[in-house]
């Protein structure tokens, strides 16, 4: 049906009895039909046709109104969707920016500069960067010795330079301290039970502050809790205690590697007594104890290079 472009109700019926419509009337005139009857028939045809056109016009107006309303709703929905997409992109970009430049967005606590590490904990920038990325990092960074070292570094260092670092396909600038480990870092296997017990609550709090998934935080809390409640923990046999520390380090490191490779990790909190028994009987455990006694007369005297060489030699055994 052809679309109407004007309102047919505004049209006026022609005077079919006029001289202008003689030719039209002649077509209807016959022996039984007069000129007046022919004009009346033409008028009836015009009126009927006009009424149909008026009905079509009203239907057309109704349909146009419906289509206009639908188009307005569609336009509003698209505008709302576009606004939401833009808002989501802005929030994502803002979250990425906060993540890449975490120190710039750290909330400022309105209190004097701290003189000790008791009320507020200062942790190594290097360790925090590892935590942000979800990488393995030694528990040493949450021991009292490392916390004091971080506080001293915070209190004495000047404005240090920045170096570029690749992160999520983009280059970000990080502090020099965040790019290198501590010179005094101690592998987990050499930690004393006291240092280990001191470090666990601090690292759990750090994981929570850095938005690690609750499932992983609970698993690690149970894992380290299982380590400290294992019967090797309070054993008088130093080999048993050291086997427990070696097990903790190897399992946590392997778990991180499995996560990074996408092969799927496992529940660390389930302690493998078979692996522990193997470590207990392995000669390298006794060697580690002997070496630790020689180079670590105290918690503060530690030769990093010797430890590095020794650990790699032991791992070959």
Protein Blocks (a to p, Z undefined) as FASTA:
>chain_A
ZZdfbdfklpccddfkbmklmmmmmmmgcfklcfklmmmmmmmmmmmmmmmmmmmmmmmm
mmmmmmmmmmmmmmmmmmmmmmmmmmmmmmmmmmmmmmmmmmlmpccddddddfbfklpc
cddfklmmmmmnopacdfklmgmklmmmmmmmmmmpccdddddddeehiacdddfklmpc
cfkbccfklpcfklmmmmmmmmmmmmmmnopafklmmmmmmmmmmmmmpmklmpcblklm
mmmmmmmmmmmmmmmmmmmnonopadfklccfklmmmmmmpmklmmmmmmmmmmmmbfkb
ccfklmmmmmmmmmmZZ
